[in-house]
Amino acid sequence: MRLKVKIREHGYSDEYESYYVTYQVSDLDKDTLEKLKERLEDPVMVKCDDLFLTVYFDDEFYPFQSDESKRNPADFQAREELEMTAYLVDLLEG
Protein backbone atom coordinates (compact mmCIF):
# COMPACT_ATOMS: atom_id res chain seq x y z
CA MET A 1 0.00 0.00 0.00
CA ARG A 2 1.27 3.41 -0.94
CA LEU A 3 0.02 6.71 0.35
CA LYS A 4 1.54 10.09 1.07
CA VAL A 5 0.33 12.48 3.79
CA LYS A 6 1.10 16.21 3.92
CA ILE A 7 -0.27 18.83 6.28
CA ARG A 8 -1.71 21.58 4.11
CA GLU A 9 -3.22 23.89 6.68
CA HIS A 10 -3.72 24.26 10.41
CA GLY A 11 -5.10 26.89 12.69
CA TYR A 12 -8.33 28.04 14.28
CA SER A 13 -11.72 27.94 12.57
CA ASP A 14 -14.06 30.73 13.62
CA GLU A 15 -16.90 28.92 11.87
CA TYR A 16 -16.46 25.74 13.93
CA GLU A 17 -14.93 27.47 16.96
CA SER A 18 -12.22 24.86 17.04
CA TYR A 19 -8.60 24.22 16.10
CA TYR A 20 -8.06 22.07 13.03
CA VAL A 21 -5.45 20.39 10.83
CA THR A 22 -6.10 19.64 7.15
CA TYR A 23 -4.14 16.74 5.68
CA GLN A 24 -3.72 15.97 1.98
CA VAL A 25 -3.54 12.24 1.29
CA SER A 26 -2.21 11.41 -2.17
CA ASP A 27 -0.90 8.45 -4.21
CA LEU A 28 -4.15 6.58 -3.58
CA ASP A 29 -5.65 4.01 -5.90
CA LYS A 30 -9.42 4.12 -6.39
CA ASP A 31 -10.16 1.26 -3.97
CA THR A 32 -8.07 2.78 -1.19
CA LEU A 33 -9.66 6.19 -1.75
CA GLU A 34 -13.15 4.69 -1.48
CA LYS A 35 -12.26 2.74 1.69
CA LEU A 36 -10.93 5.87 3.36
CA LYS A 37 -14.00 7.88 2.40
CA GLU A 38 -16.20 5.19 3.98
CA ARG A 39 -14.15 4.65 7.15
CA LEU A 40 -13.10 8.18 8.14
CA GLU A 41 -15.39 10.01 10.53
CA ASP A 42 -13.84 13.47 10.11
CA PRO A 43 -14.86 15.68 7.17
CA VAL A 44 -13.23 14.70 3.86
CA MET A 45 -13.16 16.17 0.38
CA VAL A 46 -11.72 14.67 -2.82
CA LYS A 47 -9.90 16.82 -5.37
CA CYS A 48 -8.08 15.31 -8.35
CA ASP A 49 -7.85 11.87 -6.69
CA ASP A 50 -6.35 13.35 -3.50
CA LEU A 51 -8.24 13.12 -0.24
CA PHE A 52 -8.31 16.16 2.02
CA LEU A 53 -9.07 15.27 5.63
CA THR A 54 -9.81 17.94 8.23
CA VAL A 55 -9.50 16.95 11.87
CA TYR A 56 -10.93 19.26 14.55
CA PHE A 57 -9.39 19.37 18.02
CA ASP A 58 -10.35 20.53 21.48
CA ASP A 59 -7.97 23.27 22.60
CA GLU A 60 -5.94 21.01 24.88
CA PHE A 61 -5.35 18.39 22.15
CA TYR A 62 -4.40 20.68 19.27
CA PRO A 63 -0.86 19.51 18.35
CA PHE A 64 0.46 22.83 17.00
CA GLN A 65 -0.08 24.55 20.31
CA SER A 66 2.71 22.68 22.10
CA ASP A 67 6.08 24.21 22.98
CA GLU A 68 7.80 21.49 20.95
CA SER A 69 5.89 22.44 17.79
CA LYS A 70 7.08 26.04 18.20
CA ARG A 71 10.75 25.14 18.81
CA ASN A 72 11.16 22.90 15.77
CA PRO A 73 8.12 23.27 13.50
CA ALA A 74 9.46 21.32 10.48
CA ASP A 75 10.36 18.23 12.53
CA PHE A 76 7.12 18.44 14.46
CA GLN A 77 5.07 18.65 11.25
CA ALA A 78 6.94 15.68 9.76
CA ARG A 79 6.15 13.62 12.87
CA GLU A 80 2.47 14.60 12.72
CA GLU A 81 2.38 13.50 9.06
CA LEU A 82 3.95 10.14 9.98
CA GLU A 83 1.44 9.65 12.78
CA MET A 84 -1.47 10.32 10.40
CA THR A 85 0.05 7.94 7.85
CA ALA A 86 0.23 5.20 10.49
CA TYR A 87 -3.37 5.90 11.54
CA LEU A 88 -4.65 5.68 7.96
CA VAL A 89 -2.74 2.47 7.23
CA ASP A 90 -4.15 0.93 10.41
CA LEU A 91 -7.64 2.09 9.44
CA LEU A 92 -7.30 0.48 6.01
CA GLU A 93 -6.00 -2.81 7.42
CA GLY A 94 -8.75 -3.05 10.07
LUMZA-764268 format. One record per atom (N, C-alpha, C, O, CB): residue in one letter; x, y, z. Coordinates in steps of 0.02 Angstrom, whole numbers, plus 50000, padded with zeros to 5 digits. Glycine has a CB too. Layout:
N
AXYZ ...
***
This chain:
94
M500434994150000 M500005000050000 M500455006250000 M500965006550035 M499515000050062 R500245010949960 R500645017049953 R500185023049964 R499655023649932 R500975017449883 L500375027350009 L500015033650017 L500495038750047 L500965037050081 L499385032750062 K500355044950032 K500775050450053 K500335055550090 K499805057450065 K501145053749993 V500555057750149 V500175062450190 V500575068850198 V501165068650217 V499985059350259 K500255074550185 K500555081050196 K500055085450233 K499455085450218 K500765084350128 I500295089250281 I499875094250314 I499845100350268 I500355103150250 I500145096050386 R499235102250250 R499155107950205 R498955114350241 R499095119850217 R498635106350154 E498625113550298 E498395119550334 E498245117650406 E498045111950421 E497765122550299 H498345122350450 H498145121350520 H498025128150552 H498315133250531 H498695117350561 G497605128250602 G497455134550634 G496805134050673 G496605128850697 G497415140150584 Y496465139750677 Y495835140250714 Y495275142050666 Y495345146650625 Y495885145450772 S494725138450670 S494145139750628 S493625143650669 S493355141150718 S493835133150601 D493495149750648 D492975153750681 D492285150550669 D491855150650713 D492975160950655 E492195147750610 E491555144650593 E491385138850640 E490815138150663 E491565142250521 Y491885134550654 Y491775128750696 Y492005129850769 Y491925125450811 Y492135122750667 E492295135750781 E492545137450848 E492985131850876 E492895129550932 E491965138750895 S493465129850834 S493895124350852 S494545124750813 S494575127550758 S493535117650839 Y495075121850841 Y495705121150805 Y495635115350756 Y495245110850767 Y496305119950854 Y496015115650702 Y495975110350651 Y496655109350618 Y497095113550620 Y495445112150599 V496715103450586 V497285101950542 V496975098750479 V496565094250484 V497815097250576 T497175101250421 T496955098250358 T497545094550326 T498075097350315 T496685103750309 Y497435088150313 Y497935083750284 Y497745082350211 Y497155081350196 Y497995077150324 Q498245082150168 Q498145079850099 Q498435072950094 Q499025071850108 Q498475084750047 V498025068150072 V498235061250064 V498245059749989 V497725060149956 V497765056250104 S498835058149963 S498905057049891 S499215050249877 S499365046449923 S499325062649860 D499295048849814 D499555042349789 D499085036649809 D499295031149828 D500265040949818 L498435037949804 L497925032949821 L497645029749758 L497505033249709 L497365036149863 D497555023249760 D497175020149705 D496435020949721 D496255022849776 D497375012449696 K496015019449672 K495295020649680 K494995016649739 K494585019349776 K494925018849616 D495195010449747 D494925006349801 D495115009149870 D494695009549915 D495174999149795 T495745011149877 T495965013949940 T495615020549955 T495415021850012 T496725015049939 L495525024649905 L495175031049913 L494455029749936 L494225033149982 L495175034949847 E494115025049906 E493425023549926 E493395020749997 E492945022550035 E493115018449878 K493865016450016 K493875013750084 K493965019350136 K493625019550187 K494445008550092 L494425023950121 L494545029450168 L493925033850174 L493745035950229 L495145033550147 K493605035350118 K493005039450120 K492465036250163 K492105039650199 K492735040650049 E492415029650160 E491905026050199 E492085025650273 E491645026250316 E491825018950172 R492725024850289 R492935023350357 R493105029450400 R493085029050461 R493515018750356 L493275034950368 L493455040950407 L492835044450433 L492335045150398 L493865045750364 E492875046650496 E492315050150527 E492365057650519 E491855061150519 E492265048350600 D492975060150512 D493085067450505 D492905069550434 D492885065450388 D493825069250522 P492765076050425 P492575078450358 P493125077250307 P493715078550319 P492415085950361 V492925074750248 V493395073550193 V493125076650129 V492525077650121 V493515065950183 M493595078250084 M493425080950019 M493925077849970 M494515076949987 M493445088850017 V493705076249910 V494145073349859 V494235078449803 V493755081149776 V493855066749831 K494875079749787 K495055084149732 K495595080649691 K496125079049717 K495305091149757 C495455079549628 C495965076549582 C496275070249612 C496885069449611 C496515081649568 D495865065749636 D496085059349665 D496485060049730 D496765055049752 D496485055649616 D496525065949759 D496835066749825 D496275067849876 D495765071049862 D497335072849826 L496375064949934 L495885065649988 L496125071050036 L496705070850058 L495775058850025 F495695075650052 F495855080850101 F495435079450163 F494815079350160 F495705088050073 L495775078250218 L495465076450282 L495585082050331 L496145084150343 L495755069750308 T495045084550361 T495095089750411 T494905086850479 T494355084250488 T494655095850394 V495365087350526 V495255084850594 V495195090850640 V495625095250640 V495845080050616 Y494665090950679 Y494545096350728 Y494745094050797 Y494635088250815 Y493795098650727 F495035098550836 F495315096950901 F495025101450955 F494885107350944 F496075097450900 D494935098651015 D494825102651074 D495475106451088 D496015104051070 D494605098351136 D495425112151119 D496025116351130 D496615112451159 D497175113151135 D495845122151177 E496485108451210 E497035105051244 E497365099551203 E497915097351220 E496785102151308 F497045097351149 F497325091951108 F497615094351041 F497875090351003 F496805086851095 Y497565100751027 Y497805103450964 Y498575102950962 Y498905106051003 Y497575110850954 P498855099050915 P499575097650917 P500025103650906 P500575103950933 P499735092450866 F499805108550866 F500235114250850 F500235119650903 F500465125250891 F500025117150784 Q499975118150960 Q499965122751016 Q500525121251065 Q500665125251110 Q499285122551051 S500845115651058 S501355113451105 S502005117451097 S502135120351044 S501505106051096 D502395117751151 D503045121051149 D503505117751098 D503865121251062 D503375121051218 E503485111151094 E503905107451047 E503765109450975 E504225110050935 E503805099951056 S503125110450958 S502955112250890 S503215119150872 S503345120650813 S502185112050880 K503295123450922 K503545130250910 K504305130450906 K504585134750871 K503305134850965 R504645125950941 R505375125750940 R505645122950875 R506145125550848 R505635121550998 N505335117850849 N505585114550789 N504995112750744 N504815106850739 N506005108250806 P504685117650711 P504065116350675 P504125111350617 P503655107550606 P503815122850648 A504665111250581 A504735106650524 A504755099350548 A504415095150519 A505375108250483 D505155098050600 D505185091150626 D504515089150657 D504295083450648 D505735090550679 F504205093750692 F503565092250723 F503045090650670 F502665085850677 F503325098150766 Q503025094550616 Q502535093350563 Q502675086550530 Q502205082850515 Q502565098950510 A503305084950518 A503475078450488 A503235072650532 A502985067650507 A504235077950476 R503315073450598 R503085068150644 R502325067550643 R502055061950644 R503325069550715 E501975073250640 E501245073050636 E501015069650571 E500515065950572 E500955080250639 E501365070750517 E501195067550453 E501305060050457 E500915056150431 E501605070550396 L501855057950490 L501975050750499 L501445047550543 L501215041950529 L502675049650530 E501245051050595 E500725048250639 E500065047450602 E499715042450611 E500625052850700 M499885052250559 M499275051650520 M499335046050469 M498845042450457 M499105058250484 T499915045250439 T500025039750392 T499915033050427 T499575028750401 T500745040050362 A500205032250486 A500115026050525 A499385024850542 A499145019250537 A500545026250589 Y499035030150561 Y498325029550577 Y497925027250516 Y497495022850522 Y498045036250603 L498055030250459 L497685028450398 L497835021350375 L497375017750354 L497845033350342 V498465019250379 V498635012350361 V498285007550408 V498005002450385 V499395011350364 D498285008950472 D497925004750520 D497185004450506 D496874999150510 D498045007250591 L496895010150489 L496185010450472 L496025006250411 L495495003050408 L495975017750460 L496465006250362 L496355002450301 L496434994950312 L496104990950280 L496835004850246 E496884993150358 E497004986050371 E496484983050417 E496394976950420 E497694985050401 G496124987250454 G495634984850503 G494984982450473 G494544980350510 G495484990050552 
***
